Amino acid sequence: MEDLHATFKSLQVTVQTLLKKYNTLKKENEHLKQLNEEITNQLSEKNERINAAEEKMATTSITAAFTVEEKQLLQSKIDVYLKEIEKCLDLLNA
């Protein structure tokens, strides 16, 4: 009977130890999930900044690559396209 009582006591201690470890790991898991979410948000923000910088660089490099005459020609073509788009929109709204 004492042997059974000792086994039960040992089992109880083991279960308590496992419960403590479980609670500790549960807290750590929640903390890691929170850190992961923060890092994911930071990564997303940085990716947005990188994309914006790349777009700005592309625009700057395109602008720098054209001469003044080429820029004027491109602007006149854009103006013609915009006028045609406006005509189409007017026709659709009529």
C-alpha distances in whole Angstrom, upper triangle without the diagonal:
4,5,5,6,9,10,11,12,14,15,16,18,20,21,23,24,26,27,29,30,31,33,35,36,37,39,40,41,43,45,46,47,49,51,51,53,55,56,57,59,61,62,63,66,66,67,70,71,72,73,76,77,77,79,81,82,83,85,87,87,89,91,92,93,96,99,101,103,100,98,101,101,97,98,101,99,96,98,100,97,96,99,99,95,97,99,96,95,98,98,95,95,99
4,5,5,6,9,10,10,12,14,15,16,18,20,21,22,24,25,27,28,30,31,33,34,36,37,39,40,42,43,44,46,48,49,50,52,54,55,56,58,60,60,62,64,65,66,68,70,70,72,74,75,76,78,80,80,82,84,85,86,88,90,91,92,94,98,99,102,99,97,100,100,96,97,100,98,95,98,99,96,95,98,98,95,96,99,96,94,97,98,95,95,99
4,5,5,6,9,10,10,12,14,15,16,18,20,21,22,24,26,27,28,30,32,33,34,36,37,38,40,42,43,44,47,48,48,50,52,53,54,57,58,58,60,62,63,64,66,68,68,70,72,73,74,76,78,78,80,82,83,84,86,88,88,89,92,96,97,100,97,95,98,98,94,95,98,96,93,96,97,94,93,97,96,93,94,97,94,93,96,97,93,94,97
4,5,5,6,9,10,10,12,14,15,16,18,20,21,22,24,26,26,28,30,31,32,34,36,37,38,40,41,42,45,46,47,49,51,51,52,55,56,57,58,61,62,62,65,66,67,68,71,72,72,74,76,77,78,80,82,82,84,86,87,88,91,94,96,98,95,93,96,96,93,93,96,94,91,94,95,92,91,94,94,90,92,94,92,90,93,94,90,91,94
4,5,5,6,9,10,10,12,14,15,16,18,20,21,23,24,25,27,29,30,31,33,34,35,37,39,40,41,43,45,46,48,49,50,51,54,55,56,58,60,61,62,64,65,66,68,70,71,72,74,76,76,78,80,81,82,84,86,86,87,90,94,95,97,94,92,95,96,92,92,95,94,91,93,95,91,90,94,93,90,91,94,91,89,93,93,90,90,94
4,5,5,6,8,10,11,12,14,15,16,18,20,21,23,24,26,27,28,30,32,33,34,36,38,39,40,42,43,44,46,48,49,50,52,54,54,56,58,59,60,62,64,64,66,68,69,70,72,74,74,76,78,79,80,82,84,85,86,89,92,94,96,93,91,94,94,91,91,94,92,89,92,94,90,90,93,93,89,91,93,91,89,92,93,90,90,94
4,5,5,6,9,10,10,12,14,15,16,18,20,21,22,24,26,27,28,30,31,32,34,36,37,38,40,42,42,44,46,47,48,50,52,52,54,56,57,58,60,62,62,64,66,67,68,70,72,72,74,76,77,78,80,82,82,83,86,90,91,93,90,89,92,92,88,89,92,90,87,90,91,88,87,91,90,87,88,91,88,86,90,91,87,88,91
4,5,5,6,9,10,10,12,14,15,16,18,20,21,22,24,25,26,28,30,31,33,34,35,37,39,40,41,43,45,46,47,49,50,51,53,55,56,57,59,61,61,63,65,66,67,69,71,71,73,75,76,77,79,81,82,83,85,89,90,92,89,88,91,91,87,87,90,89,86,88,90,86,86,89,88,85,86,89,87,85,88,89,85,85,89
4,5,5,6,9,10,11,12,14,15,17,18,20,21,23,24,25,27,29,30,32,33,34,36,38,39,40,42,44,45,46,48,49,50,52,54,55,56,58,60,60,62,64,65,66,68,70,71,72,74,75,76,78,80,81,82,85,88,90,92,89,87,90,90,87,87,90,88,85,88,90,86,85,89,88,85,86,89,87,85,88,89,85,86,89
4,5,5,6,9,10,11,12,14,15,17,18,20,21,22,24,26,27,28,30,32,33,34,36,37,38,40,42,43,44,46,48,48,50,52,53,54,56,58,58,60,62,63,64,66,68,68,70,72,73,74,76,78,79,80,82,86,87,90,87,85,88,88,85,85,88,86,84,86,88,85,84,87,87,83,85,88,85,83,87,88,84,85,88
4,5,5,6,9,10,10,12,14,15,16,18,20,21,22,24,25,26,28,30,31,32,34,36,36,38,40,41,42,44,46,46,48,50,51,52,54,56,57,58,60,61,62,64,66,67,68,70,71,72,74,76,77,78,81,84,86,88,85,83,86,86,83,83,86,84,81,84,85,82,81,85,84,81,82,85,83,81,84,85,81,82,85
4,5,5,6,9,10,10,12,14,15,16,18,20,21,23,24,25,27,29,30,31,33,35,35,37,39,40,41,43,45,46,47,49,50,51,54,55,56,57,60,61,62,64,65,66,67,70,71,72,74,76,76,77,80,84,85,87,84,82,85,86,82,82,85,84,81,83,85,81,80,84,83,80,81,84,82,80,83,84,80,81,84
4,5,5,6,9,10,11,12,14,15,17,18,20,21,23,24,26,27,28,30,32,33,34,36,38,39,40,42,43,44,46,48,49,50,52,54,54,56,58,59,60,62,64,65,66,68,69,70,72,74,75,76,79,82,84,86,83,81,84,85,81,81,84,83,80,82,84,81,80,83,83,80,81,84,82,80,83,84,81,81,84
4,5,5,6,9,10,11,12,14,15,16,18,20,21,22,24,26,26,28,30,31,32,34,36,37,38,40,41,42,44,46,47,48,50,52,52,54,56,57,58,60,62,62,64,66,67,68,70,72,72,73,76,80,81,84,81,79,82,82,79,79,82,80,77,80,82,78,78,81,81,77,79,82,79,77,81,82,78,79,82
4,5,5,6,9,10,10,12,14,15,16,18,20,20,22,24,25,26,28,30,31,32,34,35,36,39,40,41,42,45,46,47,49,50,51,53,55,56,57,59,60,61,62,65,66,67,69,71,71,72,75,79,80,82,79,77,80,81,77,77,80,79,76,78,80,76,76,79,79,75,77,79,77,75,78,79,76,76,80
4,5,5,6,9,10,11,12,14,15,17,18,20,21,23,24,25,27,29,30,32,33,34,36,38,39,40,42,44,45,46,48,49,50,52,54,55,56,58,60,61,62,64,65,66,68,70,71,72,75,78,79,82,79,77,80,80,77,77,80,78,75,78,80,76,75,79,78,75,76,79,77,75,78,79,76,76,80
4,5,5,6,9,10,11,12,14,16,17,18,20,21,22,24,26,27,28,30,32,33,34,36,37,38,40,42,43,44,46,48,48,50,52,53,54,56,58,58,60,62,63,64,66,68,69,70,73,76,78,80,77,75,78,79,75,75,78,77,74,76,78,75,74,78,77,74,75,78,76,74,77,79,75,76,79
4,5,5,6,9,10,10,12,14,15,16,18,20,20,22,24,25,26,28,30,31,32,34,36,36,38,40,41,42,44,46,46,48,50,51,52,54,56,56,58,60,61,62,64,66,67,68,71,74,75,78,75,73,76,76,73,73,76,74,71,74,76,72,72,75,75,71,73,76,73,71,75,76,73,73,76
4,5,5,6,9,10,10,12,14,15,16,18,20,21,23,24,25,27,29,30,31,33,34,35,37,39,40,41,43,45,46,47,49,50,51,53,55,56,57,59,61,62,63,65,66,67,70,73,75,77,74,72,75,75,72,72,75,73,70,73,75,71,70,74,73,70,71,74,72,70,73,74,71,71,75
4,5,5,6,9,10,11,12,14,16,17,18,20,21,23,24,26,27,28,30,32,33,34,36,38,39,40,42,44,44,46,48,49,50,52,54,55,56,58,59,60,62,64,65,66,69,72,74,76,73,71,74,75,71,71,74,73,70,72,74,71,70,73,73,70,71,74,72,70,73,74,71,71,75
4,5,5,6,8,10,10,12,14,15,16,18,20,21,22,24,26,26,28,30,31,32,34,36,37,38,40,41,42,44,46,47,48,50,52,52,54,56,57,58,60,62,62,64,66,70,71,74,71,69,72,72,69,69,72,71,68,70,72,69,68,72,71,68,70,73,70,68,72,73,70,70,74
4,5,5,6,9,10,10,12,14,15,16,18,20,20,22,24,25,26,28,30,31,32,34,35,36,39,40,41,43,45,46,47,49,50,51,53,55,56,57,59,61,61,63,65,69,70,72,69,67,70,71,67,67,70,69,66,68,70,67,66,69,69,66,67,70,68,66,69,70,67,67,71
4,5,5,6,9,10,11,12,14,15,17,18,20,21,23,24,26,27,29,30,32,33,35,36,38,39,40,42,44,45,46,48,50,51,52,54,55,56,58,60,61,62,65,68,69,72,69,67,69,70,66,66,70,68,65,67,69,66,65,68,68,65,66,69,67,65,68,69,66,66,70
4,5,5,6,9,10,11,12,14,16,17,18,20,21,22,24,26,27,28,30,32,33,34,36,37,38,40,42,43,44,46,48,49,50,52,53,54,56,58,59,60,63,66,68,70,67,65,68,69,65,65,68,67,64,66,68,65,64,68,68,64,66,69,67,65,68,69,66,66,70
4,5,5,6,9,10,10,12,14,15,16,18,20,20,22,24,25,26,28,30,31,32,34,36,36,38,40,41,42,44,46,46,48,50,51,52,54,56,57,58,61,64,65,68,65,63,66,66,63,63,66,65,62,64,66,63,62,66,65,62,64,67,64,62,66,67,64,64,68
4,5,5,6,9,10,11,12,14,15,17,19,20,21,23,24,25,27,29,30,31,33,35,36,37,39,40,41,43,45,46,47,49,51,52,53,55,56,58,60,63,65,67,64,62,65,65,62,62,65,63,60,63,65,61,60,64,64,60,61,65,62,60,63,65,62,62,65
4,5,5,6,9,10,11,12,14,16,17,18,20,21,23,24,26,27,29,30,32,33,34,36,38,39,40,42,44,45,46,48,49,51,52,54,55,56,59,62,63,66,63,61,64,64,61,61,64,63,59,62,64,61,60,63,63,60,61,64,62,60,63,64,61,61,65
4,5,5,6,9,10,10,12,14,15,16,18,20,21,22,24,26,27,28,30,31,32,34,36,37,38,40,42,42,44,46,47,48,50,52,53,54,57,60,61,64,61,59,62,63,59,59,62,61,58,60,62,59,58,62,62,59,60,63,61,59,62,64,61,61,65
4,5,5,6,9,10,10,12,14,15,16,18,20,21,22,24,25,26,28,30,31,32,34,36,37,39,40,41,43,45,46,47,49,50,51,53,55,59,60,62,59,57,60,61,57,57,60,59,56,58,60,57,56,60,60,56,58,61,59,57,60,61,58,58,62
4,5,5,6,9,10,11,12,14,15,17,18,20,21,23,24,26,27,29,30,32,33,35,36,38,39,40,42,44,45,46,48,49,51,52,54,58,59,61,58,56,59,60,56,56,59,58,54,57,59,56,54,58,58,55,56,59,57,55,58,59,56,56,60
4,5,5,6,9,10,11,12,14,15,17,18,20,21,23,24,26,27,28,30,32,33,34,36,37,39,40,42,43,44,46,48,49,50,53,56,57,60,57,55,58,58,55,55,58,57,54,56,58,55,54,58,58,54,56,59,57,55,58,60,57,57,61
4,5,5,6,9,10,10,12,14,15,16,18,20,21,22,24,25,26,28,30,31,32,34,36,36,38,40,41,42,44,46,47,48,51,54,55,58,55,53,56,56,53,53,56,55,52,54,57,54,53,56,56,53,54,58,56,54,57,59,56,56,60
4,5,5,6,9,10,10,12,14,15,16,18,20,21,23,24,25,27,29,30,31,33,34,36,37,39,40,41,43,45,46,47,50,53,54,56,54,51,54,55,51,51,54,53,50,52,54,51,50,54,54,50,52,55,53,51,54,55,53,53,57
4,5,5,6,9,10,11,12,14,15,17,18,20,21,23,24,26,27,29,30,32,33,34,36,38,39,40,42,44,45,46,49,52,53,55,53,50,53,54,50,50,53,52,49,51,53,50,49,52,53,49,51,54,52,50,53,55,52,52,56
4,5,5,6,8,10,10,12,14,15,16,18,20,21,22,24,26,27,28,30,31,32,34,36,37,38,40,42,43,44,47,50,51,53,51,49,52,52,49,49,52,51,48,50,53,50,49,52,53,49,51,54,52,50,53,55,52,53,56
4,5,5,6,9,10,10,12,14,15,16,18,20,21,22,24,25,26,28,30,31,32,34,36,37,38,40,41,42,45,48,50,52,49,47,50,51,47,47,50,49,46,48,51,48,47,50,50,47,49,52,50,48,52,53,50,51,54
4,5,5,6,9,10,10,12,14,15,17,18,20,21,23,24,26,27,29,30,31,33,34,36,37,39,40,42,44,47,48,51,48,45,48,49,45,45,48,47,44,46,48,45,44,48,48,45,46,49,47,45,49,50,47,48,51
4,5,5,6,9,10,11,12,14,15,17,18,20,21,23,24,26,27,28,30,32,33,34,36,37,39,40,43,46,47,49,47,44,47,48,44,44,48,46,43,46,48,45,44,47,48,45,46,49,48,46,49,51,48,48,52
4,5,5,6,9,10,10,12,14,15,16,18,20,21,22,24,25,26,28,30,31,32,34,36,37,38,41,44,45,48,45,43,46,46,43,43,46,45,42,45,47,44,43,47,47,44,46,49,47,46,49,51,48,48,52
4,5,5,6,9,10,10,12,14,15,16,18,20,21,22,24,25,27,29,30,31,33,34,36,37,39,43,44,46,43,41,44,45,41,41,44,43,40,43,45,42,41,44,45,41,43,46,44,43,46,48,45,45,49
4,5,5,6,9,10,11,12,14,15,17,18,20,21,23,24,26,27,28,30,32,33,34,36,38,41,42,45,42,40,42,43,40,39,43,41,38,41,43,40,39,42,43,40,41,44,43,41,44,46,43,43,47
4,5,5,6,9,10,11,12,14,15,16,18,20,21,22,24,26,27,28,30,31,32,34,37,40,41,43,41,38,41,42,39,39,42,41,38,40,43,40,39,43,43,40,42,45,44,42,45,47,45,45,49
4,5,5,6,9,10,10,12,14,15,16,18,20,21,22,24,25,26,28,30,31,32,35,38,39,42,39,37,40,41,37,37,41,39,37,39,41,39,38,42,42,39,41,44,42,41,44,46,44,44,48
4,5,5,6,9,10,11,12,14,15,17,18,20,21,23,24,25,27,29,30,31,34,37,38,40,37,35,38,39,35,35,38,37,34,36,39,36,35,39,39,36,37,41,39,37,41,43,40,41,44
4,5,5,6,9,10,11,12,14,15,16,18,20,21,22,24,26,27,28,30,32,35,36,39,36,34,36,37,34,34,37,36,33,35,38,35,34,38,38,35,37,40,39,37,40,42,40,40,44
4,5,5,6,9,10,10,12,14,15,16,18,20,21,22,24,25,26,28,30,34,35,37,35,32,35,36,33,33,37,36,33,35,38,35,35,38,39,36,38,41,40,38,42,44,42,42,46
4,5,5,6,9,10,10,12,14,15,16,18,20,21,22,24,25,26,29,32,34,36,33,31,34,35,31,31,35,34,31,33,36,33,32,36,37,34,36,39,37,36,40,41,39,40,44
4,5,5,6,9,10,11,12,14,15,17,18,20,21,22,24,26,28,31,32,34,31,29,32,33,29,29,32,31,28,31,33,30,30,33,34,31,33,36,35,33,36,38,36,37,41
4,5,5,6,9,10,10,12,14,15,16,18,20,21,22,24,26,29,30,33,30,28,31,32,28,28,32,31,28,31,33,31,30,34,35,32,34,37,36,35,38,40,38,39,42
4,5,5,6,9,10,10,12,14,15,16,18,20,21,22,25,28,29,31,29,27,30,31,28,28,31,31,28,31,33,31,30,34,35,32,34,37,36,35,39,41,39,40,43
4,5,5,6,9,10,10,12,14,15,16,18,20,21,23,26,28,30,27,25,28,28,25,25,29,28,25,28,30,27,27,31,31,29,31,34,33,32,35,37,35,36,40
4,5,5,6,9,10,11,12,14,15,16,18,20,22,25,26,28,25,23,26,27,23,23,27,26,23,26,28,26,25,29,30,28,29,33,32,31,34,36,34,35,38
4,5,5,6,8,10,10,12,14,15,16,18,20,23,24,27,25,22,26,27,24,24,27,27,24,27,30,28,27,31,32,30,31,35,34,33,36,39,37,38,41
4,5,5,6,9,10,10,12,14,15,16,19,22,24,26,23,21,25,25,22,23,26,25,23,26,28,26,26,30,31,29,31,34,33,33,36,38,36,37,41
4,5,5,6,8,10,11,12,14,15,17,20,22,24,21,19,22,22,19,19,23,22,20,22,25,23,22,26,27,25,27,30,29,29,32,34,33,34,37
4,5,5,6,9,10,10,12,14,16,19,20,22,20,17,21,22,19,19,23,22,20,22,25,23,23,27,28,26,28,31,31,30,33,35,34,35,38
4,5,5,6,8,10,10,12,15,18,19,22,19,17,21,22,19,20,23,23,21,24,26,25,25,29,30,28,30,33,33,33,36,38,37,38,41
4,5,5,6,8,10,10,13,16,18,20,17,15,19,19,16,18,21,20,18,22,24,22,22,26,27,26,28,31,30,30,33,35,34,36,39
4,6,5,6,9,10,11,14,16,18,15,13,16,17,14,14,18,18,16,18,21,20,20,23,24,23,25,28,28,28,31,33,32,33,36
4,5,5,6,9,10,13,14,17,15,13,16,18,15,16,19,20,18,20,23,22,22,26,27,26,28,31,31,31,34,36,36,37,39
4,5,5,6,9,12,14,16,14,13,17,17,15,17,20,20,19,22,24,23,24,27,28,27,29,32,32,32,35,37,37,38,41
4,5,5,7,10,12,14,11,10,14,14,12,13,17,16,15,18,20,19,20,24,24,24,26,29,29,29,32,34,34,35,38
4,5,6,8,10,12,10,8,11,13,11,12,15,15,14,17,20,19,20,23,24,24,26,28,29,29,32,34,34,35,38
4,6,8,10,12,11,10,13,15,13,15,18,18,18,20,23,23,23,26,28,28,29,32,33,33,35,37,38,39,41
4,7,10,12,9,9,13,14,12,15,17,17,17,20,22,22,23,26,27,27,29,32,32,33,35,37,37,39,41
4,7,8,6,6,9,10,9,11,14,14,15,17,19,20,21,23,25,25,27,29,30,31,33,35,36,37,39
4,5,5,6,9,10,10,12,14,15,16,18,20,21,22,24,26,27,28,30,32,33,34,36,37,39,40
4,5,5,6,9,10,10,12,14,15,16,18,20,21,23,24,26,27,29,30,31,33,35,36,37,39
4,5,5,6,9,10,11,12,14,15,17,19,20,21,23,24,26,27,29,30,32,33,35,36,38
4,5,5,6,8,10,11,12,14,15,17,18,20,21,22,24,26,27,28,30,32,33,34,36
4,5,5,6,9,10,10,12,14,15,16,18,20,21,22,24,26,27,28,30,31,32,34
4,5,5,6,9,10,10,12,14,15,16,18,20,21,23,24,25,27,29,30,31,33
4,5,5,6,9,10,11,12,14,15,17,18,20,21,23,24,26,27,29,30,32
4,5,5,6,9,10,11,12,14,15,16,18,20,21,22,24,26,27,28,30
4,5,5,6,9,10,10,12,14,15,16,18,20,21,22,24,26,27,28
4,5,5,6,9,10,11,12,14,15,17,19,20,21,23,24,26,27
4,5,5,6,9,10,11,12,14,15,17,18,20,21,23,24,26
4,5,5,6,9,10,10,12,14,15,16,18,20,21,22,24
4,5,5,6,9,10,10,12,14,15,16,18,20,21,22
4,5,5,6,9,10,11,12,14,15,17,19,20,21
4,5,5,6,9,10,11,12,14,15,16,18,20
4,5,5,6,9,10,10,12,14,15,16,18
4,5,5,6,9,10,10,12,14,15,16
4,5,5,6,9,10,11,12,14,15
4,5,5,6,9,10,11,12,14
4,5,5,6,9,10,10,12
4,5,5,6,9,10,11
4,5,5,6,9,10
4,5,5,6,9
4,5,5,6
4,5,5
4,6
4
